[in-house]
Amino acid sequence: MILLVLLASILILVVTVYQYDEQTKDYNIQRFERKESTTKQTIELELKSKTTYQVNTENLAKIFKERIYEISTINSLNISIYDLKGNLLKTSIAAAFEKIELPPIPKDIIKELSQNSNHKILKASEQNGIGYQSSYSYIHDAKFNRIGILELQFTQDNSEIEKELREFILRLGIVYILMFLIAISFAYFLSSYITRSIITISDKMQQTRLNKRNEKIILNNASTEIEVLVEAYNSMIDELQESAVKLAKSEREQAWREMAKQVAHEIKNPLTPMRLTVQSFERKFDPKDANSKEKLAEYSETLIQQIDVMSSIASAFSDFAKMPTQKREKIEVIGVVKMALDIFNEDYIKYLPKEQELFANLDKTQLIRIVTNLVKNANQAIENTKNPQIEVTVLSEGNRIKIIVSDNGKGISENVKDLIFEPKFTTKSSGMGLGLAMIKNIIEAYDGSISFTSTEGIGTVFIVIIPKT
């Protein structure tokens, strides 16, 4: 209420000042136009019928030698007559009974006057705190030939209007100060009456908990509105008790559903590479090859590694805990990342380690999951891309390991960048949208971080930073 009164006061003050200012401008313009019209008619009459001199530029000063002061006094205007080049010929402005020499008309005004379709321009100026309105127009002879430039200058005296405005604002201010004080008093007493009961209700609401039994509110001599609020709160307490039981049951069911989705997603990750590995082995394996035993051993190791990942997921699901539990051990990161990439047969996947060896205390299975998931996402992003390219870089920065996975795929649009790590969010037509969310949880469990930069049509770069210990 107080704010509304204050805003109304300010708004009315602004509108009032603006309205007075506009009215003053309109009044001065209309007044000046009337005086200007009368003065021009007098000058034209002087040139047409009352002068004995030949009407031309050279005789303008003689024609209006004394007459200019009379016309100026009658119309309360300063009159100045110039030749077509802007040089002063005659003026009604005098200082201490002496004629003064005014400067020529600026060339830009002469140019503007000649280009104006009405051959008339208005200029506003201010000198020593006094406002002036000036008009420039041509003086014509009987054949409408231009023989000079006429400047009419009107002094704007707004002191009376400004005085009225100050008086009006003063009266309006007194009224609104009184209204403001009344509003403050009324708001204080009203809020005091209302808040006595609301404080009691607020205290009870702050103590309301879903997981415990809550007390109902009992108030005496409360207003009708407050009684309705109390009844609604007490009804809510009864419903809350029933909802708590239902919610506990629903949360248990939801937890199992979420876990099932996660397990399905995580098991699907190793199954796809395993299928590709088997197909590749079946196509390329030659029993007569001298290195067939080494290739078979490498093939077996890759499958066993993925089976271990699936086994750890199944174990975690059975324990109803985070998947899979961290098991820190000293591993050689460069080799583990290479092992994770061996399941991908595409030639455009390049591995670019910056060091020969890099040791860290990490979970080997979880590191493989991180790399596999990021490369798989990059592989899906470069579909239908000419000259596809995926680069995996591993390097050491102090006590941290940095893994960079970049691609030249379609990129990520700006409107979904904030949702990339959200569970269940996916830009693909298939999948649960849990992969990036889960590896983000794994990385953050190591006090690490994952970030990305992406430009549509150019590609995406994911950067994983994990401490060595």
VOPAGU-2260 file (C-alpha; in pm, 1 decimal, decimal comma):
REM VOPAGU-2260
SITE   aa  ch    i         X         Y         Z
SITE  MET   A    0       0,0       0,0       0,0
SITE  ILE   A    1     281,1     238,6      92,9
SITE  LEU   A    2     468,4     150,4    -225,2
SITE  LEU   A    3     159,6     214,4    -439,8
SITE  VAL   A    4     109,0     558,0    -283,4
SITE  LEU   A    5     476,0     644,2    -336,6
SITE  LEU   A    6     476,5     524,2    -697,4
SITE  ALA   A    7     153,4     712,5    -770,3
SITE  SER   A    8     304,4    1031,2    -628,1
SITE  ILE   A    9     619,3    1003,4    -837,6
SITE  LEU   A   10     423,4     913,5   -1151,0
SITE  ILE   A   11     182,9    1208,1   -1115,3
SITE  LEU   A   12     475,6    1444,6   -1050,1
SITE  VAL   A   13     658,6    1327,2   -1363,1
SITE  VAL   A   14     346,1    1345,5   -1578,8
SITE  THR   A   15     258,1    1690,9   -1444,5
SITE  VAL   A   16     602,2    1837,4   -1513,9
SITE  TYR   A   17     604,1    1680,2   -1859,7
SITE  GLN   A   18     254,5    1811,5   -1937,9
SITE  TYR   A   19     339,5    2165,4   -1823,0
SITE  ASP   A   20     654,9    2157,9   -2031,9
SITE  GLU   A   21     467,6    2045,0   -2343,1
SITE  GLN   A   22     194,2    2303,3   -2290,9
SITE  THR   A   23     455,8    2576,3   -2247,9
SITE  LYS   A   24     628,4    2476,5   -2571,2
SITE  ASP   A   25     298,3    2468,7   -2762,2
SITE  TYR   A   26     192,4    2803,9   -2617,0
SITE  ASN   A   27     522,4    2972,9   -2710,2
SITE  ILE   A   28     517,6    2826,2   -3062,1
SITE  GLN   A   29     158,1    2935,2   -3127,0
SITE  ARG   A   30     223,1    3279,6   -2983,4
SITE  PHE   A   31     537,2    3319,3   -3192,1
SITE  GLU   A   32     355,8    3206,7   -3508,4
SITE  ARG   A   33      85,4    3469,3   -3457,1
SITE  LYS   A   34     341,7    3745,1   -3406,7
SITE  GLU   A   35     548,7    3616,7   -3699,1
SITE  SER   A   36     247,2    3617,6   -3932,4
SITE  THR   A   37     151,8    3974,7   -3834,9
SITE  THR   A   38     508,3    4100,5   -3873,5
SITE  LYS   A   39     553,7    3944,5   -4219,0
SITE  GLN   A   40     225,7    4094,6   -4339,1
SITE  THR   A   41     338,4    4439,0   -4218,4
SITE  ILE   A   42     676,2    4404,1   -4391,6
SITE  GLU   A   43     515,6    4289,2   -4716,8
SITE  LEU   A   44     273,1    4583,5   -4704,0
SITE  GLU   A   45     566,0    4820,0   -4644,7
SITE  LEU   A   46     748,4    4686,7   -4948,5
SITE  LYS   A   47     447,3    4686,3   -5180,6
SITE  SER   A   48     277,6    5019,9   -5116,3
SITE  LYS   A   49     437,9    5242,8   -4855,7
SITE  THR   A   50     797,1    5281,5   -4970,6
SITE  THR   A   51     925,2    5527,9   -5231,7
SITE  TYR   A   52    1252,9    5341,8   -5272,0
SITE  GLN   A   53    1311,9    5078,6   -5535,3
SITE  VAL   A   54    1259,1    4741,5   -5373,9
SITE  ASN   A   55    1594,0    4559,8   -5388,1
SITE  THR   A   56    1861,0    4428,5   -5155,0
SITE  GLU   A   57    2062,6    4752,8   -5146,9
SITE  ASN   A   58    1758,9    4961,6   -5039,7
SITE  LEU   A   59    1627,5    4732,5   -4764,1
SITE  ALA   A   60    1823,0    4918,0   -4496,0
SITE  LYS   A   61    1680,3    5252,5   -4620,3
SITE  ILE   A   62    1324,2    5124,5   -4650,4
SITE  PHE   A   63    1319,0    5001,8   -4290,0
SITE  LYS   A   64    1553,6    5265,5   -4147,2
SITE  GLU   A   65    1307,9    5388,0   -3881,4
SITE  ARG   A   66    1007,3    5170,8   -3957,1
SITE  ILE   A   67    1179,6    4854,1   -3825,3
SITE  TYR   A   68    1176,5    4985,0   -3466,0
SITE  GLU   A   69     806,5    5062,4   -3481,2
SITE  ILE   A   70     720,8    4715,4   -3619,3
SITE  SER   A   71     943,5    4553,6   -3357,6
SITE  THR   A   72     778,1    4744,3   -3071,2
SITE  ILE   A   73     422,1    4673,8   -3187,3
SITE  ASN   A   74     481,0    4295,1   -3221,0
SITE  SER   A   75     729,0    4255,2   -2930,0
SITE  LEU   A   76     983,8    4093,6   -3160,7
SITE  ASN   A   77    1346,8    4150,7   -3247,7
SITE  ILE   A   78    1372,7    4200,1   -3624,3
SITE  SER   A   79    1692,7    4162,0   -3824,9
SITE  ILE   A   80    1728,2    4195,1   -4203,7
SITE  TYR   A   81    2021,0    4032,7   -4390,5
SITE  ASP   A   82    2126,2    4013,4   -4750,6
SITE  LEU   A   83    2121,2    3677,1   -4928,7
SITE  LYS   A   84    2478,3    3604,0   -4816,7
SITE  GLY   A   85    2381,8    3646,2   -4449,8
SITE  ASN   A   86    2538,7    3989,2   -4390,6
SITE  LEU   A   87    2341,5    4218,9   -4157,8
SITE  LEU   A   88    2160,3    4512,7   -4325,2
SITE  LYS   A   89    1930,5    4635,2   -4051,6
SITE  THR   A   90    1827,7    4528,3   -3700,4
SITE  SER   A   91    1590,5    4651,0   -3431,9
SITE  ILE   A   92    1822,8    4529,6   -3155,2
SITE  ALA   A   93    2001,8    4818,3   -2979,3
SITE  ALA   A   94    2215,4    4846,7   -2668,2
SITE  ALA   A   95    2220,6    5164,2   -2456,9
SITE  PHE   A   96    2084,3    5379,9   -2740,7
SITE  GLU   A   97    2356,3    5252,3   -2973,2
SITE  LYS   A   98    2306,1    5022,1   -3266,7
SITE  ILE   A   99    2494,3    4694,1   -3239,1
SITE  GLU   A  100    2647,9    4486,2   -3511,9
SITE  LEU   A  101    2522,2    4130,0   -3519,9
SITE  PRO   A  102    2737,1    3852,5   -3669,6
SITE  PRO   A  103    2642,5    3718,5   -4015,1
SITE  ILE   A  104    2400,9    3429,5   -4040,8
SITE  PRO   A  105    2593,1    3098,0   -4026,6
SITE  LYS   A  106    2636,3    2932,5   -4363,1
SITE  ASP   A  107    2471,2    2610,6   -4246,9
SITE  ILE   A  108    2150,8    2802,0   -4168,7
SITE  ILE   A  109    2157,7    2971,3   -4511,6
SITE  LYS   A  110    2206,0    2631,5   -4677,1
SITE  GLU   A  111    1930,1    2471,5   -4471,5
SITE  LEU   A  112    1694,7    2760,5   -4553,7
SITE  SER   A  113    1756,3    2727,8   -4927,8
SITE  GLN   A  114    1697,2    2351,1   -4918,9
SITE  ASN   A  115    1384,7    2364,8   -4703,7
SITE  SER   A  116    1067,4    2308,1   -4902,8
SITE  ASN   A  117     882,7    2584,7   -4711,7
SITE  HIS   A  118    1185,9    2817,5   -4723,7
SITE  LYS   A  119    1142,7    2874,0   -4351,9
SITE  ILE   A  120    1326,4    2728,5   -4054,6
SITE  LEU   A  121    1287,0    2759,9   -3677,0
SITE  LYS   A  122    1573,2    2763,0   -3428,8
SITE  ALA   A  123    1568,6    2762,9   -3048,7
SITE  SER   A  124    1856,7    2909,0   -2847,6
SITE  GLU   A  125    1943,3    3027,6   -2499,8
SITE  GLN   A  126    2158,6    3323,7   -2392,6
SITE  ASN   A  127    2232,3    3421,6   -2032,7
SITE  GLY   A  128    1954,7    3193,3   -1909,5
SITE  ILE   A  129    1694,0    3348,5   -2142,1
SITE  GLY   A  130    1530,9    3134,1   -2409,5
SITE  TYR   A  131    1479,0    3260,2   -2764,6
SITE  GLN   A  132    1275,5    3131,6   -3059,3
SITE  SER   A  133    1402,1    3245,8   -3398,7
SITE  SER   A  134    1263,7    3203,5   -3750,4
SITE  TYR   A  135    1443,2    3260,2   -4080,4
SITE  SER   A  136    1260,6    3324,9   -4409,8
SITE  TYR   A  137    1315,7    3507,9   -4740,2
SITE  ILE   A  138    1207,0    3862,9   -4824,9
SITE  HIS   A  139    1062,6    3889,4   -5176,5
SITE  ASP   A  140    1000,8    4182,6   -5406,4
SITE  ALA   A  141     680,6    4235,7   -5608,2
SITE  LYS   A  142     793,4    3974,4   -5862,4
SITE  PHE   A  143     869,5    3719,4   -5585,9
SITE  ASN   A  144    1243,5    3748,2   -5632,2
SITE  ARG   A  145    1449,1    3690,4   -5319,8
SITE  ILE   A  146    1610,0    4012,0   -5203,6
SITE  GLY   A  147    1698,4    3935,7   -4842,0
SITE  ILE   A  148    1664,6    3714,0   -4534,6
SITE  LEU   A  149    1434,8    3805,0   -4245,8
SITE  GLU   A  150    1514,4    3690,8   -3891,5
SITE  LEU   A  151    1241,7    3723,3   -3628,8
SITE  GLN   A  152    1348,5    3658,1   -3270,4
SITE  PHE   A  153    1097,7    3603,7   -2990,8
SITE  THR   A  154    1195,9    3608,8   -2623,8
SITE  GLN   A  155    1033,3    3325,4   -2428,5
SITE  ASP   A  156     931,3    3435,9   -2082,3
SITE  ASN   A  157     813,5    3126,5   -1893,4
SITE  SER   A  158     853,1    3266,0   -1544,6
SITE  GLU   A  159     478,9    3289,7   -1478,9
SITE  ILE   A  160     413,3    2934,5   -1597,2
SITE  GLU   A  161     706,6    2804,5   -1393,7
SITE  LYS   A  162     572,5    2983,1   -1087,2
SITE  GLU   A  163     234,0    2818,4   -1135,5
SITE  LEU   A  164     402,6    2479,4   -1175,1
SITE  ARG   A  165     597,9    2523,3    -850,1
SITE  GLU   A  166     283,4    2619,9    -662,2
SITE  PHE   A  167      92,3    2323,1    -802,5
SITE  ILE   A  168     371,6    2077,7    -714,4
SITE  LEU   A  169     388,7    2224,0    -363,3
SITE  ARG   A  170      16,6    2173,5    -305,5
SITE  LEU   A  171      28,0    1827,5    -460,6
SITE  GLY   A  172     327,0    1736,0    -244,5
SITE  ILE   A  173     145,7    1836,4      75,5
SITE  VAL   A  174    -154,6    1623,9     -19,7
SITE  TYR   A  175      58,9    1318,6     -98,1
SITE  ILE   A  176     272,9    1353,6     212,3
SITE  LEU   A  177     -48,2    1347,1     415,1
SITE  MET   A  178    -170,7    1041,4     220,0
SITE  PHE   A  179     167,6     876,0     268,3
SITE  LEU   A  180     154,8     922,8     645,9
SITE  ILE   A  181    -201,9     789,2     658,4
SITE  ALA   A  182     -98,7     487,5     448,2
SITE  ILE   A  183     195,8     413,5     680,9
SITE  SER   A  184     -27,5     430,0     989,2
SITE  PHE   A  185    -301,7     219,0     834,6
SITE  ALA   A  186     -53,0     -40,1     704,8
SITE  TYR   A  187     115,8     -64,2    1045,7
SITE  PHE   A  188    -204,0    -129,0    1241,9
SITE  LEU   A  189    -342,1    -364,2     977,6
SITE  SER   A  190     -20,9    -568,2     956,7
SITE  SER   A  191       5,0    -584,1    1337,1
SITE  TYR   A  192    -347,5    -724,5    1358,4
SITE  ILE   A  193    -287,3    -981,3    1085,7
SITE  THR   A  194      60,8   -1094,7    1189,9
SITE  ARG   A  195     -35,7   -1179,5    1547,5
SITE  SER   A  196    -208,1   -1494,3    1427,1
SITE  ILE   A  197      20,3   -1545,6    1127,3
SITE  ILE   A  198     330,0   -1566,6    1349,6
SITE  THR   A  199     174,6   -1857,2    1537,1
SITE  ILE   A  200      84,6   -2028,4    1209,8
SITE  SER   A  201     430,6   -1960,6    1067,9
SITE  ASP   A  202     600,8   -2119,1    1369,9
SITE  LYS   A  203     391,1   -2431,8    1328,0
SITE  MET   A  204     459,0   -2447,7     954,9
SITE  GLN   A  205     834,5   -2419,6    1010,8
SITE  GLN   A  206     816,1   -2720,2    1241,4
SITE  THR   A  207     618,9   -2925,1     985,3
SITE  ARG   A  208     813,1   -3228,4     866,1
SITE  LEU   A  209     717,3   -3507,1     631,2
SITE  ASN   A  210     894,4   -3776,5     829,4
SITE  LYS   A  211     738,4   -3709,5    1171,1
SITE  ARG   A  212     400,0   -3657,9    1334,3
SITE  ASN   A  213     294,1   -3290,3    1316,3
SITE  GLU   A  214      68,4   -3104,4    1558,4
SITE  LYS   A  215    -244,2   -2920,3    1451,5
SITE  ILE   A  216    -294,3   -2546,5    1513,8
SITE  ILE   A  217    -548,2   -2425,8    1771,4
SITE  LEU   A  218    -620,8   -2048,9    1778,8
SITE  ASN   A  219    -878,6   -1850,5    1977,8
SITE  ASN   A  220   -1035,5   -1518,8    1868,3
SITE  ALA   A  221    -882,3   -1535,5    1521,6
SITE  SER   A  222   -1029,2   -1351,0    1226,5
SITE  THR   A  223   -1244,4   -1534,2     973,0
SITE  GLU   A  224    -967,2   -1534,1     715,1
SITE  ILE   A  225    -715,5   -1674,9     964,3
SITE  GLU   A  226    -961,2   -1943,6    1076,9
SITE  VAL   A  227    -996,2   -2056,7     715,0
SITE  LEU   A  228    -617,2   -2073,6     690,5
SITE  VAL   A  229    -592,3   -2273,4    1014,6
SITE  GLU   A  230    -857,2   -2520,5     898,4
SITE  ALA   A  231    -676,0   -2563,5     568,0
SITE  TYR   A  232    -347,7   -2627,9     754,1
SITE  ASN   A  233    -504,4   -2882,7     986,9
SITE  SER   A  234    -659,1   -3062,1     689,3
SITE  MET   A  235    -320,8   -3057,1     519,6
SITE  ILE   A  236    -162,8   -3223,1     825,9
SITE  ASP   A  237    -409,4   -3510,8     800,4
SITE  GLU   A  238    -345,9   -3547,7     427,6
SITE  LEU   A  239      28,6   -3516,4     481,2
SITE  GLN   A  240      27,5   -3812,4     714,7
SITE  GLU   A  241    -143,5   -4025,2     450,7
SITE  SER   A  242      82,3   -3893,4     175,4
SITE  ALA   A  243     396,6   -3973,6     374,6
SITE  VAL   A  244     307,4   -4342,5     377,7
SITE  LYS   A  245     226,7   -4342,6       5,4
SITE  LEU   A  246     542,7   -4144,4     -75,7
SITE  ALA   A  247     769,3   -4385,6     109,8
SITE  LYS   A  248     623,8   -4674,0     -87,9
SITE  SER   A  249     649,1   -4479,5    -415,6
SITE  GLU   A  250    1011,6   -4380,2    -349,6
SITE  ARG   A  251    1110,8   -4742,0    -295,7
SITE  GLU   A  252     944,0   -4842,3    -621,4
SITE  GLN   A  253    1097,1   -4547,8    -807,6
SITE  ALA   A  254    1442,5   -4629,3    -673,4
SITE  TRP   A  255    1418,6   -4982,5    -810,6
SITE  ARG   A  256    1292,3   -4853,6   -1147,0
SITE  GLU   A  257    1580,2   -4605,1   -1174,3
SITE  MET   A  258    1831,1   -4871,0   -1078,0
SITE  ALA   A  259    1688,0   -5106,0   -1338,9
SITE  LYS   A  260    1719,1   -4835,2   -1607,9
SITE  GLN   A  261    2078,1   -4766,5   -1508,8
SITE  VAL   A  262    2170,6   -5133,0   -1509,1
SITE  ALA   A  263    2012,8   -5182,2   -1851,5
SITE  HIS   A  264    2203,5   -4881,6   -1988,8
SITE  GLU   A  265    2536,6   -4982,7   -1838,2
SITE  ILE   A  266    2510,0   -5343,0   -1954,5
SITE  LYS   A  267    2424,2   -5223,4   -2304,3
SITE  ASN   A  268    2750,8   -5020,7   -2320,6
SITE  PRO   A  269    2989,9   -5321,9   -2316,8
SITE  LEU   A  270    2757,1   -5548,0   -2516,4
SITE  THR   A  271    2778,6   -5333,8   -2831,7
SITE  PRO   A  272    3162,8   -5326,3   -2843,2
SITE  MET   A  273    3173,5   -5696,7   -2761,2
SITE  ARG   A  274    2947,3   -5771,8   -3056,5
SITE  LEU   A  275    3164,5   -5559,1   -3286,0
SITE  THR   A  276    3479,0   -5728,0   -3157,1
SITE  VAL   A  277    3339,4   -6076,5   -3221,8
SITE  GLN   A  278    3229,3   -5979,8   -3573,7
SITE  SER   A  279    3567,8   -5824,8   -3649,7
SITE  PHE   A  280    3753,2   -6128,7   -3512,3
SITE  GLU   A  281    3537,7   -6368,5   -3712,6
SITE  ARG   A  282    3602,3   -6168,1   -4031,5
SITE  LYS   A  283    3976,2   -6115,5   -3990,9
SITE  PHE   A  284    4101,6   -6420,1   -3795,8
SITE  ASP   A  285    4318,5   -6662,5   -3992,9
SITE  PRO   A  286    4420,4   -6987,5   -3811,3
SITE  LYS   A  287    4723,4   -7019,2   -4039,2
SITE  ASP   A  288    4855,7   -6677,9   -3935,8
SITE  ALA   A  289    5181,4   -6703,2   -3742,7
SITE  ASN   A  290    5049,8   -6448,0   -3488,1
SITE  SER   A  291    4713,1   -6615,9   -3446,5
SITE  LYS   A  292    4778,3   -6707,0   -3082,3
SITE  GLU   A  293    4868,1   -6347,9   -2991,5
SITE  LYS   A  294    4557,4   -6215,2   -3168,3
SITE  LEU   A  295    4340,3   -6474,1   -2994,1
SITE  ALA   A  296    4489,9   -6374,9   -2658,0
SITE  GLU   A  297    4428,0   -6005,2   -2730,2
SITE  TYR   A  298    4070,6   -6084,0   -2839,4
SITE  SER   A  299    4009,5   -6287,2   -2522,5
SITE  GLU   A  300    4153,3   -6013,8   -2301,4
SITE  THR   A  301    3922,1   -5753,0   -2456,7
SITE  LEU   A  302    3613,6   -5968,4   -2404,7
SITE  ILE   A  303    3714,2   -6056,0   -2049,5
SITE  GLN   A  304    3761,5   -5687,0   -1972,5
SITE  GLN   A  305    3407,2   -5604,5   -2089,7
SITE  ILE   A  306    3268,1   -5906,1   -1905,0
SITE  ASP   A  307    3435,2   -5775,6   -1588,2
SITE  VAL   A  308    3257,6   -5443,7   -1638,8
SITE  MET   A  309    2922,6   -5621,8   -1667,5
SITE  SER   A  310    3004,0   -5832,1   -1362,4
SITE  SER   A  311    3082,2   -5524,8   -1152,2
SITE  ILE   A  312    2751,0   -5368,0   -1258,4
SITE  ALA   A  313    2559,9   -5679,0   -1160,5
SITE  SER   A  314    2738,2   -5686,2    -822,9
SITE  ALA   A  315    2653,2   -5324,6    -758,9
SITE  PHE   A  316    2287,9   -5383,0    -846,8
SITE  SER   A  317    2268,8   -5671,8    -606,2
SITE  ASP   A  318    2406,6   -5450,5    -328,8
SITE  PHE   A  319    2168,1   -5164,7    -425,9
SITE  ALA   A  320    2458,3   -4919,2    -408,1
SITE  LYS   A  321    2652,9   -4696,7    -644,6
SITE  MET   A  322    2764,1   -4874,7    -961,0
SITE  PRO   A  323    3035,6   -4999,1    -946,4
SITE  THR   A  324    3210,6   -4943,0    -610,2
SITE  GLN   A  325    3543,0   -4764,0    -644,4
SITE  LYS   A  326    3848,1   -4989,8    -611,7
SITE  ARG   A  327    4162,4   -4777,2    -623,8
SITE  GLU   A  328    4476,9   -4945,7    -750,2
SITE  LYS   A  329    4793,3   -4831,7    -919,9
SITE  ILE   A  330    4736,7   -4856,1   -1294,9
SITE  GLU   A  331    4924,1   -4745,7   -1606,1
SITE  VAL   A  332    4674,9   -4498,1   -1756,4
SITE  ILE   A  333    4820,0   -4485,2   -2111,1
SITE  GLY   A  334    4784,2   -4861,7   -2153,8
SITE  VAL   A  335    4438,2   -4880,5   -1996,2
SITE  VAL   A  336    4302,8   -4610,9   -2227,2
SITE  LYS   A  337    4453,8   -4795,5   -2526,9
SITE  MET   A  338    4286,1   -5115,3   -2408,5
SITE  ALA   A  339    3950,3   -4930,3   -2392,9
SITE  LEU   A  340    4000,1   -4806,5   -2750,0
SITE  ASP   A  341    4097,7   -5147,8   -2888,4
SITE  ILE   A  342    3731,7   -5250,8   -2908,9
SITE  PHE   A  343    3671,0   -4980,0   -3171,2
SITE  ASN   A  344    3781,2   -5081,5   -3521,0
SITE  GLU   A  345    3723,5   -4748,6   -3701,0
SITE  ASP   A  346    4032,9   -4605,0   -3869,0
SITE  TYR   A  347    3932,4   -4245,7   -3792,5
SITE  ILE   A  348    3971,1   -4295,8   -3415,4
SITE  LYS   A  349    4321,3   -4168,3   -3328,4
SITE  TYR   A  350    4496,9   -4220,7   -2996,1
SITE  LEU   A  351    4745,0   -3941,9   -2916,4
SITE  PRO   A  352    4910,7   -3997,2   -2575,3
SITE  LYS   A  353    5152,1   -3720,5   -2478,1
SITE  GLU   A  354    5361,7   -3948,0   -2250,9
SITE  GLN   A  355    5504,0   -4300,4   -2271,9
SITE  GLU   A  356    5380,0   -4404,5   -1928,7
SITE  LEU   A  357    5146,2   -4243,5   -1676,2
SITE  PHE   A  358    5065,0   -4405,5   -1340,9
SITE  ALA   A  359    4775,3   -4318,8   -1109,0
SITE  ASN   A  360    4565,8   -4469,4    -829,9
SITE  LEU   A  361    4232,4   -4525,5   -1005,8
SITE  ASP   A  362    3974,2   -4792,4   -1067,9
SITE  LYS   A  363    4071,8   -4957,0   -1396,2
SITE  THR   A  364    3715,3   -5063,3   -1477,4
SITE  GLN   A  365    3570,8   -4717,3   -1418,5
SITE  LEU   A  366    3841,3   -4550,3   -1628,9
SITE  ILE   A  367    3756,2   -4785,2   -1916,8
SITE  ARG   A  368    3386,6   -4697,9   -1876,0
SITE  ILE   A  369    3464,3   -4325,5   -1895,2
SITE  VAL   A  370    3670,8   -4354,5   -2213,9
SITE  THR   A  371    3435,2   -4605,0   -2379,3
SITE  ASN   A  372    3129,1   -4389,8   -2313,9
SITE  LEU   A  373    3286,5   -4068,4   -2443,7
SITE  VAL   A  374    3423,6   -4233,7   -2759,4
SITE  LYS   A  375    3092,1   -4406,9   -2823,9
SITE  ASN   A  376    2909,9   -4071,9   -2798,5
SITE  ALA   A  377    3164,8   -3910,6   -3030,4
SITE  ASN   A  378    3121,1   -4197,1   -3277,4
SITE  GLN   A  379    2745,2   -4135,8   -3284,0
SITE  ALA   A  380    2798,7   -3760,0   -3328,5
SITE  ILE   A  381    3003,1   -3801,3   -3650,7
SITE  GLU   A  382    2741,5   -4006,0   -3833,7
SITE  ASN   A  383    2682,9   -3869,8   -4185,5
SITE  THR   A  384    2998,6   -3654,2   -4153,2
SITE  LYS   A  385    3247,6   -3635,3   -4439,6
SITE  ASN   A  386    3603,6   -3719,3   -4333,3
SITE  PRO   A  387    3506,7   -3813,9   -3973,9
SITE  GLN   A  388    3774,1   -3781,2   -3709,5
SITE  ILE   A  389    3791,4   -3867,2   -3338,1
SITE  GLU   A  390    4101,8   -3793,6   -3132,7
SITE  VAL   A  391    4173,1   -3918,9   -2780,0
SITE  THR   A  392    4455,7   -3739,6   -2599,2
SITE  VAL   A  393    4600,0   -3827,1   -2256,8
SITE  LEU   A  394    4848,0   -3605,9   -2073,6
SITE  SER   A  395    4967,0   -3515,7   -1726,2
SITE  GLU   A  396    4936,4   -3173,3   -1562,6
SITE  GLY   A  397    5106,2   -3170,2   -1222,8
SITE  ASN   A  398    4916,0   -3407,1    -997,5
SITE  ARG   A  399    4627,4   -3440,0   -1242,0
SITE  ILE   A  400    4546,6   -3649,9   -1547,5
SITE  LYS   A  401    4371,9   -3487,8   -1842,0
SITE  ILE   A  402    4182,0   -3696,4   -2096,6
SITE  ILE   A  403    4056,9   -3511,5   -2405,4
SITE  VAL   A  404    3808,0   -3666,2   -2650,0
SITE  SER   A  405    3735,6   -3450,2   -2956,0
SITE  ASP   A  406    3532,8   -3505,6   -3271,4
SITE  ASN   A  407    3434,3   -3311,1   -3583,8
SITE  GLY   A  408    3068,7   -3414,9   -3568,2
SITE  LYS   A  409    2745,0   -3219,6   -3569,7
SITE  GLY   A  410    2809,5   -3050,3   -3233,9
SITE  ILE   A  411    2568,4   -2964,6   -2950,9
SITE  SER   A  412    2311,0   -2687,2   -2989,5
SITE  GLU   A  413    2312,2   -2396,4   -2743,1
SITE  ASN   A  414    1964,2   -2465,9   -2605,6
SITE  VAL   A  415    2057,9   -2812,2   -2471,7
SITE  LYS   A  416    2413,5   -2753,2   -2346,5
SITE  ASP   A  417    2293,1   -2705,4   -1987,2
SITE  LEU   A  418    2110,7   -3041,6   -1998,6
SITE  ILE   A  419    2391,5   -3264,1   -2130,5
SITE  PHE   A  420    2480,1   -3410,6   -1788,6
SITE  GLU   A  421    2119,1   -3438,7   -1669,8
SITE  PRO   A  422    1994,7   -3795,9   -1609,2
SITE  LYS   A  423    1749,9   -3925,4   -1873,3
SITE  PHE   A  424    1835,1   -3641,8   -2115,6
SITE  THR   A  425    1943,3   -3755,1   -2460,2
SITE  THR   A  426    1954,5   -3609,7   -2812,0
SITE  LYS   A  427    1948,5   -3958,7   -2966,2
SITE  SER   A  428    1642,4   -4148,8   -3075,6
SITE  SER   A  429    1745,8   -4442,9   -2856,2
SITE  GLY   A  430    1913,8   -4486,4   -2518,9
SITE  MET   A  431    1828,7   -4390,0   -2162,7
SITE  GLY   A  432    2033,8   -4070,0   -2148,1
SITE  LEU   A  433    2220,0   -4195,1   -1838,7
SITE  GLY   A  434    2573,0   -4243,1   -1976,3
SITE  LEU   A  435    2714,9   -3892,2   -1932,2
SITE  ALA   A  436    2533,1   -3845,7   -1601,0
SITE  MET   A  437    2684,9   -4164,5   -1461,5
SITE  ILE   A  438    3041,7   -4100,1   -1576,0
SITE  LYS   A  439    3008,2   -3747,6   -1433,1
SITE  ASN   A  440    2923,2   -3904,8   -1095,8
SITE  ILE   A  441    3222,8   -4137,4   -1127,8
SITE  ILE   A  442    3460,8   -3850,8   -1209,4
SITE  GLU   A  443    3328,0   -3627,8    -929,2
SITE  ALA   A  444    3368,3   -3918,0    -685,8
SITE  TYR   A  445    3743,2   -3888,6    -759,0
SITE  ASP   A  446    3719,6   -3509,9    -691,9
SITE  GLY   A  447    3765,4   -3461,1   -1064,6
SITE  SER   A  448    3569,2   -3266,0   -1323,3
SITE  ILE   A  449    3429,1   -3305,6   -1674,9
SITE  SER   A  450    3352,6   -3017,9   -1911,9
SITE  PHE   A  451    3300,6   -2963,5   -2281,1
SITE  THR   A  452    3302,6   -2705,5   -2558,4
SITE  SER   A  453    3096,0   -2746,6   -2871,7
SITE  THR   A  454    3009,7   -2559,3   -3190,8
SITE  GLU   A  455    2728,7   -2675,3   -3416,0
SITE  GLY   A  456    2860,4   -2807,9   -3745,5
SITE  ILE   A  457    3224,4   -2803,2   -3625,4
SITE  GLY   A  458    3249,6   -3054,4   -3342,6
SITE  THR   A  459    3272,2   -3118,7   -2968,0
SITE  VAL   A  460    3559,6   -3150,6   -2720,3
SITE  PHE   A  461    3513,2   -3325,5   -2382,1
SITE  ILE   A  462    3781,9   -3268,1   -2117,1
SITE  VAL   A  463    3812,2   -3499,8   -1815,1
SITE  ILE   A  464    4042,4   -3405,5   -1527,1
SITE  ILE   A  465    4112,6   -3663,6   -1253,9
SITE  PRO   A  466    4365,2   -3645,0    -967,1
SITE  LYS   A  467    4638,6   -3909,5    -975,9
SITE  THR   A  468    4582,9   -4001,6    -610,5
